[in-house]
Amino acid sequence: MSPEYEAGFGTSGRLLAEERAGDNAPPLSVSELSAMLKRTVEDRFGHVRLRGEISGFKRAASGHLYLCLKDDNAVIDGVMWKGGAARLPFSPQDGVEVIATGKLTTYPGRSKYQIVIDRMELAGEGALMALLEKLKQKLAAEGLFDRDRKRRLPFLPRTIGVVTSPTGAVIRDILHRLEDRCPTHVLLWPVLVQGQGAAEQVARAVRGFSDMKPGGPLPRPDLVIVARGGGSIEDLWSFNEEIVVRAVAECSIPIISAVGHETDTTLCDHAADMRAPTPTAAAELAVPVRADLMAMLTEQGLRMNRAVRRSAAQARERLDMQVRLMPTPDTLLAPQRQRLDQLSDNLGNCLRHRVADARAHLGQAGGALRPALLRQYLNRGKERLDRLRLRPDYLTRVFHAQVTAFDSLARLFASVNPDLPLRRGFARVMAGARLIKTVTDARAAGAVSLHFDDGAVGAVVEGGAPAKPLEKPQSQSISASSRAPRNSQHGAEDRQQDLFS
């Protein structure tokens, strides 16, 4: 390197990097440095436990969890892979304080360090209660705990579905209590009641009972009991999970929640239609006492018999009172009997008067039937008959008058017959079906037909084509040209005259 370069740039401002003797710090690539930092951080912080508040929680579609843990002064990113997330006993939420166990590592893609969480727990009972209260407020805002949506339990269910552990004392207590009170058919859906996967199994059991169809191979329950024995809040936490609460709230069958002892309360109790302090109390709420039912039925039967007898006695008393108030048959029939006697007496008198009137009328009519009157009436009838008889001379005059009138009509008919002049040598000029009366009409028609008494012939006006006759065959027609010489021989005085001129 030239002295001028050394003087111009110095040892700290060289333009090109170059190896120098004694230099023990070779340049590293970014990837090499990131790998060295990753190994250093993982070796130094291979197992750590951090206490902090969850912030920015997000569950990816792959099942991995991404979050931040923070306190008052610092924030660290965290990730929990799908396998560890599936083992979590609670659902992480923002604002919940937890203790996360895992190891620190780096993410070279963004030059950030983060904690890979293997296990995460709530930081004390206070954090657990805060998570519970936050979930409770969320579900209550959706209306899952409203009293209006609570349903009445069936009075005497035929089948009861129980969701609980098959090996615990809970199912034995429920069966024993049901046997003592009122034996009922029970369907057990075995589930885990605590630990990993318990919430999913309980929710699946509740939904399974709800989805059963009537008339299937197993009877559909009329009532469902979700039960578990007592324990700490951590033991009962599965019944605070959102998946369980929503399944209980959406169940189409009335549900009794019997989780823990009397002092234990879970979100499942709020979502159920009724809460029982213990599983045994749930069995007592589910069915009535059979002996009490029998006693009640007996008492109701006795009351019914007494009511029927009392009603019959009261009806009999009312009937007796009505009978005493009703009149006797003699009292009811006395006016009718008296009227019958009166009508009987009047009937005899009326018949006698009617016979007397008939005899008087017959006497009057018989007096008018004398022989002289009858002969006089007969003579008047004969006179009227003689006046009505038909005399022959009158009929003859009428007949001759009718004959004369008929002859007049016949002569008039013959005189107006249009074919009669044709016998005297006249002809009728036609153009088709139209009668030709003037020369103008004939010239306008051009071709006409002349109708005589014995037939018709065609004629042409001023050189037109001859028309075909309408009534007679062509063999019988005579052309006008063949008759022209005859007409010229006879002269104008022999021409046919117009009948209608």
PESULSUL-V634201 format. One line per field, one symbol per residue. ss: DSSP state (a for helix, b for strand, c for the rest). phi: phi as a letter, one per 20 degrees, with the letter a starting at -180 (. if undefined). burial: b if it has 9 or more other ideal C-beta (glycine too) atoms within 8 Angstrom, else e. A space follows every 50 residues. Layout:
# PESULSUL-V634201
ss = ???
phi = ???
burial = ???
This chain:
# PESULSUL-V634201
ss = ccaaaaaaaccccccccccccccccccccaaaaaaaaaaaaaaacccbbb bbbbbbbbbcccccbbbbbbccccbbbbbbcaaaaaccccccccccbbbb bbbbbbbccccbbbbbbbbbbbccaaaaaaaaaaaaaaaaacccccaaac ccccccccbbbbbbccccaaaaaaaaaaaaacccbbbbbbcccccccaaa aaaaaaaaaaacccccccccccbbbbbbccccccccaaaacaaaaaaaaa ccccbbbbbcccccccaaaaaccbbcccaaaaaaaacccaaaaaaaaaaa aaaaaaaaaaaaaaaaaaaaaaaaacccaaaaaaaaaaaaaaaaaaaaaa aaaaaaaaaaaaaaaaaaccaaaaaaaaaaaaaaaaaacccaaaaaaaaa aaaaaaaaaaaaaaacccccaaaacccbbbbccbbcccaaaaaaacbbbb bbccbbbbbbcccccccccccccaaacccccccaaaaaaacaaacccccc c
phi = .ffffgffdmfecffdebfcfnedcffdffffffffffffffffcfbccd daefbmfbdfffofdcbcdccfcbccfbccfgffffefebefbfneecdd drcebddffclcdbdeeebccfenfffffffffffffffffenfdfffef dffffcffccecdaffdeffffffffffffebgbfcdddfbfdanfnfff ffffffffffefefnefdfffebcddcaffrffffeffedfffffffffe fedgcdecdmefeeccffffeffbddfbgfffffffcfefffffffffff ffffffffffffffffffffffffefffgfffefffffffffffffffff ffffffffffffffffffedfffffffffffffffffefeefffffffff fffffffffffffffeffeffffeofcdecdmddeedcfffffffndccd ddfdqbcebdelnfffeffeddfffeedffffefffffffnffeffeffd f
burial = eeeeebeeeeeeebeeeeeeeeeeeeeeeeeebbbbbbeebbeeeeebeb ebbbbebeeeeeebbbbbbbeeeeebbbbbeeebbeebebebbeebbbbb bbbbbbbbeeeebbbbbebbebbeeebbbbbbebbbeebbeeebeeeeee eebeeebebbbbbbbeebebbebbbebbeebbebebbbbebbbbeeebbe bbbbbbbbbbebeeeeeeebbbbbbbbbbebebeebbbbbbebbbbbbbe bebbbbbbbbeeebebbbbbbbbbbbebbbbbbbbbbbebeebeeeeeee eeeeeeeeeeeeeeeeeeeeeeeeeeeeeeeeeeeeeeeeeeeeeeeeee eeeeeeeeeeeeeeeeeeeeeebbeeeeeeeeeeeeeeeeeeeebeeeee eeeeeeeeeeeeeeeeeeebebeeebbbbbbeeeebeeeebbbebbbbbb bbeebbbbbbbeeeebbebeeeeeeebebbeebeeebeeeeeeeeeeeee e
